[in-house]
């Protein structure tokens, strides 16, 4: 905590885990999944599966993992996915995906901080567009993305199955370069 007794919030790209970081990330993921804000899972897959998942994603060359911390403890994450090398036609666009904040850590602006950090990372890598998609039931995330300038471009009526119900998804994009253009 800082002098105002407010927790210290940070976002960073992570390339390896300490045991404590991996445990905190798995705990945060479990909590987010149980709360309905998971990242593909609708029921927690178990600690071993989450550990394998997060360790494995650090090995995927096209993925970057960003984590947010409150007072040094990981409480959420987001991924930046670069297009595969064989996709020259879409090499200008990256994807923000699998964003979550544990419910016990919400209300500190962490999702916005993570999104802006991913945008910064994508911009630094030379990407002109950032794409993302979200379940239509995630109204807080939708409001945040739209406030940050993401533009909806489509709706998929059968995007996900949650609690036995089909949920639509909304697809967004944001131009990252000045003037909202793709150059080069």
SVG drawing of the C-alpha trace seen along z (x, -y; Angstrom):
<svg xmlns="http://www.w3.org/2000/svg" viewBox="-30 -12 41 43">
<polyline fill="none" stroke="black" stroke-width="0.4" points="0.0,0.0 1.1,-3.6 0.8,-6.5 -3.0,-6.9 -3.6,-3.3 -4.7,-2.6 -3.2,0.6 -0.4,0.2 -1.5,1.4 1.0,2.4 0.9,4.1 3.8,5.9 4.7,8.4 5.8,11.6 8.1,14.2 8.7,16.6 6.9,17.4 8.0,17.7 6.1,20.3 4.2,17.5 3.3,15.7 2.0,18.9 0.0,19.8 -1.5,16.2 -2.3,16.3 -4.1,19.7 -6.0,18.5 -7.1,15.3 -8.1,17.3 -10.2,19.7 -11.9,16.8 -12.6,15.1 -13.9,18.3 -16.3,19.0 -17.5,15.4 -18.3,15.8 -15.5,13.7 -13.2,16.5 -11.4,16.7 -13.0,19.6 -13.5,21.8 -16.9,21.7 -15.9,24.1 -12.5,24.2 -10.4,26.8 -8.3,27.5 -5.0,26.2 -2.8,28.6 -4.6,27.7 -4.2,24.0 -0.5,24.4 0.1,26.3 -1.9,23.8 0.0,20.7 3.4,22.4 2.6,23.6 1.5,20.2 4.8,18.7 6.3,21.1 4.1,19.9 6.1,17.4 3.1,15.5 1.7,14.9 2.7,12.4 1.3,12.6 0.6,9.4 -0.3,9.5 -1.7,7.0 -0.7,6.8 -2.2,5.3 0.5,4.7 2.8,7.1 0.3,10.0 -0.9,11.1 -4.7,10.6 -5.4,10.8 -3.9,11.2 -4.4,10.5 -2.8,11.9 -1.5,10.2 -1.5,12.5 0.6,11.7 -0.5,13.0 1.3,16.1 4.2,15.5 2.4,17.2 -0.5,14.6 1.2,11.8 -2.1,10.3 -3.1,9.6 0.4,8.9 -0.7,5.4 -3.2,6.6 -2.8,8.2 -5.4,9.6 -6.1,8.8 -7.6,11.9 -8.3,13.8 -8.5,10.7 -9.6,11.2 -9.4,9.6 -10.2,11.7 -13.5,10.5 -11.7,9.6 -9.4,7.2 -12.0,5.3 -12.7,1.6 -9.1,0.4 -9.0,-0.3 -6.8,2.8 -8.6,3.9 -8.2,0.5 -4.5,0.5 -3.9,3.9 -5.7,2.9 -3.7,-0.3 -0.5,1.7 -1.4,4.2 -2.1,1.4 1.3,-0.2 3.0,3.2 1.2,3.8 2.0,0.3 5.7,0.7 5.7,3.9 4.4,2.0 0.8,3.2 -1.8,0.8 -5.0,2.5 -5.9,4.4 -8.9,6.8 -10.8,8.3 -14.1,10.1 -16.3,10.4 -19.4,12.1 -22.5,9.8 -23.2,10.6 -19.9,8.9 -21.4,5.4 -18.7,3.8 -16.0,5.0 -18.0,3.8 -18.4,0.3 -14.7,0.1 -13.6,1.2 -16.1,-1.3 -14.9,-4.1 -11.3,-3.3 -12.3,-3.8 -12.9,-0.2 -15.4,0.0 -17.9,2.9 -17.8,4.5 -19.9,7.6 -22.0,9.8 -21.9,13.6 -25.2,15.0 -23.8,18.3 -20.5,17.2 -20.4,19.2 -22.3,21.7 -22.5,20.7 -24.7,22.4 -26.5,24.2 -27.4,21.1 -26.1,19.8 -24.5,16.3 -23.8,13.9 -20.4,12.3 -19.4,8.8 -16.3,8.2 -14.3,5.0 -11.3,3.3 -9.2,0.2 -6.7,-1.6 -3.5,-2.1 -1.7,-4.5 -2.4,-8.3 -5.2,-9.1 -6.8,-5.7 -5.1,-4.4 -3.1,-1.5 0.0,-2.6 3.0,-1.0"/>
</svg>
